[in-house]
Amino acid sequence: MKMPTQEGRKRYRPNGIYKGPFTNDESFWEVCTCLPECPDPCQGQCGCQACATAYEDSLYFEGLNGTRF
């Protein structure tokens, strides 16, 4: 598993890992590799899989209830 960056630890406290809303299964956890230069919120365009997954999850939930996180 990759190590989260310092910026990643700020974005996904306390350990820089996006765990998703419904899973405790570590195989679905993603490590944030963002740098301070990354946009906030990041949609994963920098290559960060944690942010890409979080963005995809927000789109899914937005489609379910019509609100945005």
Phi, psi and omega per residue, in radians:
M1 nan 2.413 3.077
K2 -1.148 2.803 3.069
M3 -1.701 2.413 3.098
P4 -1.222 2.612 3.069
T5 -1.380 2.954 3.084
Q6 -1.046 -0.736 3.100
E7 -1.116 -0.680 3.103
G8 -1.066 -0.645 3.100
R9 -1.165 -0.507 3.087
K10 -1.280 -0.663 -3.060
R11 -1.369 -0.589 3.135
Y12 -2.221 1.437 -3.096
R13 -1.281 2.573 0.054
P14 -1.663 -0.182 -2.941
N15 -2.065 0.080 3.095
G16 1.383 0.368 -3.109
I17 -2.082 2.208 3.027
Y18 -1.511 2.122 -3.057
K19 -1.816 -0.144 -3.135
G20 1.367 2.847 -3.038
P21 -1.371 -0.381 -2.988
F22 -2.264 0.327 -3.071
T23 -2.359 2.450 2.973
N24 -1.918 0.109 -3.118
D25 -1.408 1.999 -3.064
E26 -1.043 -0.377 -3.139
S27 -1.190 -0.268 3.115
F28 -1.750 -0.092 -3.125
W29 -1.303 2.532 3.138
E30 -2.192 2.443 -3.127
V31 -1.595 2.334 3.119
C32 -1.456 2.142 -3.133
T33 -1.976 0.376 -3.134
C34 -1.126 2.698 3.038
L35 -1.968 2.875 -3.140
P36 -0.999 -0.436 -3.133
E37 -1.319 -0.230 -3.113
C38 -1.173 2.548 3.096
P39 -1.122 2.713 3.099
D40 -2.249 1.931 0.132
P41 -1.420 2.560 3.091
C42 -1.541 2.472 3.105
Q43 -1.890 0.234 3.125
G44 1.621 0.067 -3.105
Q45 -1.160 -0.266 3.105
C46 -1.516 -0.060 -3.110
G47 1.778 -0.003 -3.139
C48 -1.328 2.010 -3.104
Q49 -1.242 -0.532 3.108
A50 -1.093 -0.816 -3.124
C51 -1.208 -0.664 3.095
A52 -1.085 -0.748 3.134
T53 -1.180 -0.740 3.106
A54 -1.069 -0.721 3.115
Y55 -1.127 -0.787 3.096
E56 -1.060 -0.708 3.099
D57 -1.098 -0.727 -3.138
S58 -1.138 -0.654 3.081
L59 -1.120 -0.696 3.118
Y60 -1.068 -0.853 -3.101
F61 -1.240 -0.538 3.064
E62 -1.096 -0.700 3.115
G63 -1.168 -0.537 3.135
L64 -1.264 -0.730 -3.039
N65 -2.178 0.059 3.040
G66 1.312 0.148 3.086
T67 -2.041 2.763 -3.101
R68 -1.960 2.453 3.119
F69 -1.363 nan nan
